[in-house]
Amino acid sequence: MISERVRSLLSYKTETTPARLKLSSNELSIELPDFVKKRIAEEVSKASFNRYPDPEARALKEALALRFGLKEENLLLGNGSDELIYYLSVSIGEFDRGILYPVPTFSMYGISAQMLGRERVEVRLREDFDIDLEESLRIARERKPVLAYFAYPNNPTGNCFSEDSIRALRSERLFTVVDEAYYHYSGKSFIEEALKREDTLVLRTLSKIGMAGLRVGFMVGKEEIIKELNKIRLPFNVTMPSQVIAYLMLTEFYQIIEEEVEKVIRERERLYRELSRMETLQVYPSEANFILFKSLHLPADLLHKRLAEEGVLVRNFSYMIPDCLRVSIGRAWENDLFLETLHKVL
Ligand SMILES: *Cc1c(COP(=O)(O)O)cnc(C)c1O
């Protein structure tokens, strides 16, 4: 009785093999000091989890607004931004109209479209991984999608698309979602436009800044749009422990996060330089907390396997981009160990 829409889906793939070094999911590699852990334990132990959490997650929403210079009425919280992608694919336009996104990109855009039986309007990125504007415009005019997703910076390629190309596509009456999951590593944002325009929304998440396990994402947009989308939100979508812990991290301990993010940005530049020196690799520049690289001699599947055998887990994207692997930026010692293992394996 399972619908063909669902049967034909491929489930979301992620690397779960235990490894000495996990550089496969773009998490922030962070070890919290004991006093922070203690403080968190204290607050979590006070939470009455026999009761439902605050359905509006007011305290957390207020902390997010304060931290990122936004207003609460412009925010909608999700169980990760993944949940918000579902909400958008459900809410924007009728189901007989398609959803456009450049590929290769984050898989949830396609998965959410397919599960709803909506047309997936995929446009190949250019060789330099920027939007092929001419082709995108042509396809948008021909197939008339109503919703577009742009990961900005894009995952797994690491670059930010040209802003003008995003705007030009938006002019084709496309409701435009700019997914800024890696904003903290790029510093580039469409939030100002999302606050002014009816056709633009921004997605953000705490996942890539050290809180992936909490599953907290949020959407930024005009109050009228947020109000409408809030109608389909599941009532208690952000759990009580997540509300408590994210609140603490954003209010009392945010400095720790900021420092770690700064370190990752510095390490990204170092890793990029080191990888670029290797003749058997082609390395792509990144504005995120990961780097995509192509293996020029050893097939990527084999390189991925060899690294895993050495206890180093990176993400294999060769099914999407021939011979490409993606490595998340870790702490300095982790990146050193990754480089050392890579040299050894190659
Ligand atoms: C990681 C990622 C997400 C998922 O974020 P969650 O908040 O953990 O669901 C969304 N978009 C992109 C582009 C990502 O890389």
The ligand as a Gaussian input file, in Angstrom:
#p B3LYP/6-31G(d) Opt

LIG

0 1
 C       23.563000      20.308000       6.825000
 C       22.642000      21.020000       5.929000
 C       21.314000      21.242000       6.286000
 C       20.679000      20.474000       7.417000
 O       20.617000      21.143000       8.539000
 P       19.849000      20.590000       9.806000
 O       19.486000      21.862000      10.478000
 O       20.819000      19.765000      10.557000
 O       18.649000      19.821000       9.370000
 C       20.525000      22.038000       5.486000
 N       21.005000      22.535000       4.337000
 C       22.266000      22.310000       3.939000
 C       22.760000      22.881000       2.674000
 C       23.116000      21.533000       4.719000
 O       24.355000      21.257000       4.293000

